[in-house]
Amino acid sequence: MMRSLLVLALLAAAAPCRAAPALKMVTIDTEEGAATLFVTPQGRSLLIDTGSPAGSDPKSGLDGARNGADRIAAAARSLGVRRIDDVIITHYHGGHVGGVVELLARLPVGTFIDHGPDREMADPRKPGDAPANRRARKTRLLYEKYLAAIKGHRHIVARPGDVFHFGSLTDTIVASDGKLVARALPGAGKPGALCGTPPMTDDGGLENTQSVASLLSFGKVRIAAMGDLTWNHEHDLFCPIDKMGHVNILLVSHHGIALSSNPSAIAALRPDIAVVGNSAIYGAVPATVKTISASKGLQGFWRMHASVAHPELNGDPDFIANLAAAPDHGDVISQEIWPDGRITVSNSRNGFSKTYRVK
């Protein structure tokens, strides 16, 4: 009996340690929209944004699924998810809230989290057909449809400084409803860098400035998901004091257009890995690509689409989920994240993957 116990003990000591379960993260192609799905080792699912309504922009294509909600549902099925536990709507522009109705027709959802009321009002001093007023009316319609769709669901209004626990994934809200977290978070607090960047007068619509911005953490890994938080708000979040600190994964704000990715934000975040949810014709503009590419410590820059307008900036095609020259089948960029700081990023189009070790 003693010999048997000794043999079992020796075998157990010699066996390799089982790796800690990983967090799964999928950045989904919804063309000019945004949707990122997280699934924790405990099976808790979080979706940040729901992409655009079906058929909202024929130029965008959606050749494969024809509908962004179909692509979200497909990503969920691939991870064994039959119910989305929590959905964060960063703001009420079409590419972020537009897919809610169709998503609910495909998957049950538990809780919705947002920044509160729509803030983008029409300006009576401007003509009714002015672009800003047309956008405001469209946003209000989307917001009203959203409220009707989520009736009966648990609903939380996020405030800066709120902390949500989704299984072993923790989300600290750093901005919401136009307000920013009051104090520097742990690991931050140093003077900001590149704080002399001039302010912008354009925000692309007031709802962008209201975005729910998240700092997610899983073990040693920190992830920034800031919605469409704009240039001036980014500046105030990182200057004169950096309130967030270094992150390992950055979901590039605002699809990589020039209204966001203030150099002061990128200098403070110093991402190891950047993922930009651009389309073939929208986002990943030269100013943003150059700012992120020059970031100190950047190890990998992944893109949802090759750019038609700026092919010279596309880089290695292995790091691009959907090539402009090929039919768009809604390929995704997925991340497998371990608590010890290992991150494997994969391209579903060609199976290419790369593993990073971050501190």
LUMVEX-463662 format. One line per 5 residues: their letters; for each residue x, z, y of C-alpha. Coordinates in steps of 0.05 Angstrom, whole numbers. Layout:
N
a> X,Z,Y | ...
REM end
This chain:
359
mmrsl> 0,0,0 | 56,19,49 | 93,-46,32 | 30,-87,46 | 21,-53,113
lvlal> 94,-65,130 | 88,-139,112 | 26,-147,155 | 60,-112,213 | 121,-157,208
laaaa> 77,-220,205 | 38,-197,265 | 102,-184,304 | 130,-253,285 | 66,-291,303
pcraa> 66,-325,371 | 25,-291,425 | -41,-325,437 | -44,-355,506 | -93,-324,555
palkm> -156,-366,564 | -154,-417,620 | -199,-430,679 | -226,-501,677 | -234,-539,742
vtidt> -260,-610,751 | -259,-649,816 | -316,-699,807 | -321,-769,836 | -384,-772,879
eegaa> -355,-827,924 | -361,-803,996 | -387,-735,974 | -356,-673,944 | -368,-634,879
tlfvt> -320,-588,842 | -339,-551,780 | -305,-487,755 | -315,-455,687 | -284,-387,673
pqgrs> -258,-363,606 | -322,-321,602 | -364,-384,608 | -387,-370,680 | -397,-435,718
llidt> -390,-447,793 | -403,-513,829 | -380,-523,900 | -423,-578,932 | -468,-629,898
gspag> -448,-697,925 | -493,-748,958 | -565,-768,944 | -573,-827,898 | -568,-894,932
sdpks> -551,-864,999 | -493,-911,1012 | -493,-977,973 | -422,-991,998 | -396,-933,958
gldga> -410,-965,892 | -422,-912,839 | -412,-967,789 | -411,-922,728 | -464,-868,734
rngad> -503,-898,793 | -517,-826,813 | -471,-769,833 | -515,-718,798 | -505,-756,733
riaaa> -431,-748,742 | -436,-674,755 | -480,-666,693 | -430,-706,652 | -373,-662,675
arslg> -414,-600,658 | -429,-626,588 | -355,-641,577 | -340,-567,588 | -399,-543,546
vrrid> -439,-522,606 | -515,-525,600 | -531,-484,661 | -496,-478,729 | -494,-404,744
dviit> -475,-409,817 | -475,-465,869 | -440,-460,936 | -465,-509,988 | -411,-512,1041
hyhgg> -456,-546,1093 | -516,-591,1099 | -487,-660,1108 | -509,-711,1056 | -444,-714,1016
hvggv> -447,-639,1002 | -521,-619,996 | -552,-686,982 | -549,-682,906 | -585,-615,898
vella> -654,-643,881 | -626,-691,828 | -579,-638,800 | -638,-590,789 | -673,-645,750
rlpvg> -614,-647,702 | -589,-575,697 | -617,-506,711 | -583,-468,766 | -580,-393,777
tfidh> -558,-375,848 | -548,-416,911 | -499,-393,964 | -495,-424,1034 | -480,-408,1107
gpdre> -552,-398,1129 | -595,-442,1174 | -578,-513,1193 | -542,-511,1260 | -539,-585,1276
madpr> -595,-597,1327 | -612,-661,1364 | -592,-662,1437 | -652,-679,1482 | -604,-701,1537
kpgda> -582,-760,1494 | -622,-821,1473 | -660,-812,1408 | -621,-866,1374 | -553,-838,1394
panrr> -509,-830,1332 | -505,-754,1340 | -581,-748,1343 | -592,-794,1284 | -543,-751,1244
arktr> -578,-687,1266 | -646,-713,1243 | -617,-735,1177 | -584,-667,1168 | -648,-630,1184
llyek> -686,-671,1132 | -633,-656,1079 | -636,-582,1097 | -711,-580,1090 | -708,-615,1023
ylaai> -655,-565,1001 | -697,-505,1020 | -757,-533,982 | -714,-548,921 | -683,-478,916
kghrh> -748,-441,926 | -753,-388,872 | -678,-386,859 | -633,-329,879 | -605,-345,948
ivarp> -546,-313,983 | -521,-325,1054 | -446,-319,1055 | -409,-283,1110 | -335,-284,1126
gdvfh> -301,-229,1086 | -353,-229,1030 | -322,-227,960 | -358,-257,900 | -337,-248,828
fgslt> -353,-305,781 | -327,-276,716 | -251,-273,725 | -253,-321,784 | -256,-285,851
dtiva> -279,-319,915 | -264,-290,984 | -303,-324,1039 | -256,-340,1098 | -305,-378,1141
sdgkl> -380,-388,1145 | -433,-406,1197 | -379,-420,1249 | -346,-352,1241 | -278,-334,1212
varal> -253,-275,1171 | -233,-221,1220 | -168,-197,1188 | -111,-228,1150 | -121,-226,1075
pgagk> -70,-195,1027 | -8,-239,1025 | -20,-267,1094 | -11,-238,1164 | 52,-275,1187
pgalc> 54,-313,1254 | 25,-382,1246 | 67,-445,1248 | 55,-509,1287 | 4,-473,1330
gtppm> 14,-520,1389 | -28,-576,1360 | -78,-598,1414 | -152,-586,1401 | -201,-641,1382
tddgg> -265,-657,1419 | -298,-690,1358 | -322,-649,1299 | -363,-703,1264 | -426,-660,1271
lentq> -436,-586,1283 | -451,-573,1209 | -378,-587,1192 | -357,-528,1234 | -405,-483,1196
svasl> -373,-497,1128 | -368,-442,1077 | -293,-439,1064 | -268,-404,1001 | -203,-374,978
lsfgk> -210,-371,902 | -162,-331,858 | -152,-330,783 | -93,-289,759 | -33,-312,800
vriaa> -66,-376,822 | -98,-384,890 | -143,-443,908 | -168,-464,977 | -236,-499,980
mgdlt> -255,-506,1054 | -311,-557,1054 | -308,-598,1118 | -280,-543,1162 | -255,-578,1223
wnheh> -189,-582,1262 | -203,-529,1315 | -231,-478,1266 | -172,-489,1220 | -126,-476,1279
dlfcp> -161,-410,1294 | -158,-389,1221 | -82,-397,1219 | -61,-385,1291 | -35,-343,1322
idkmg> -36,-304,1256 | -42,-337,1188 | -102,-304,1156 | -99,-338,1088 | -27,-349,1065
hvnil> 2,-395,1012 | -44,-428,960 | -26,-463,896 | -83,-514,896 | -113,-545,959
lvshh> -178,-584,956 | -162,-626,1017 | -214,-613,1071 | -263,-666,1095 | -243,-718,1043
gials> -176,-727,1078 | -203,-755,1144 | -167,-739,1210 | -220,-689,1235 | -189,-636,1189
snpsa> -121,-619,1158 | -93,-590,1222 | -17,-586,1213 | -21,-511,1227 | -67,-503,1166
iaalr> -23,-544,1120 | 40,-507,1144 | 8,-440,1127 | -24,-459,1061 | 38,-496,1036
pdiav> 1,-521,974 | 38,-534,909 | -16,-583,888 | -64,-622,933 | -127,-659,909
vgnsa> -164,-704,957 | -236,-726,943 | -234,-792,979 | -270,-857,963 | -240,-926,963
iygav> -264,-937,1034 | -268,-867,1063 | -217,-812,1072 | -143,-803,1055 | -125,-832,1124
patvk> -52,-841,1143 | -47,-779,1188 | -74,-732,1134 | -34,-764,1077 | 30,-759,1117
tisas> 17,-686,1138 | 4,-664,1067 | 59,-706,1036 | 109,-673,1083 | 86,-603,1066
kglqg> 144,-559,1043 | 140,-544,969 | 87,-596,951 | 95,-614,877 | 36,-660,865
fwrmh> -13,-701,908 | -73,-725,868 | -128,-771,894 | -198,-789,872 | -191,-862,893
asvah> -139,-912,912 | -149,-931,985 | -169,-1002,1002 | -152,-993,1075 | -84,-962,1065
pelng> -56,-984,997 | 15,-971,1021 | -1,-896,1020 | -31,-893,950 | 32,-872,914
dpdfi> 39,-868,838 | -25,-895,805 | -20,-842,750 | -41,-792,803 | -104,-832,823
anlaa> -168,-825,783 | -201,-890,804 | -162,-952,822 | -192,-998,874 | -177,-1059,832
apdhg> -216,-1033,772 | -290,-1019,762 | -306,-949,785 | -330,-908,725 | -327,-841,760
dvisq> -263,-816,730 | -244,-745,747 | -184,-702,761 | -186,-639,719 | -144,-576,722
eiwpd> -131,-525,668 | -107,-461,701 | -75,-401,666 | -70,-332,697 | 6,-333,692
gritv> 11,-391,741 | 13,-451,695 | -31,-509,719 | -42,-573,680 | -73,-630,721
snsrn> -102,-689,683 | -128,-758,701 | -188,-778,658 | -176,-852,672 | -111,-858,633
gfskt> -100,-790,602 | -39,-777,645 | -26,-703,657 | 28,-660,688 | 39,-585,681
yrvk> 64,-544,739 | 89,-473,741 | 74,-438,807 | 91,-369,833
REM end
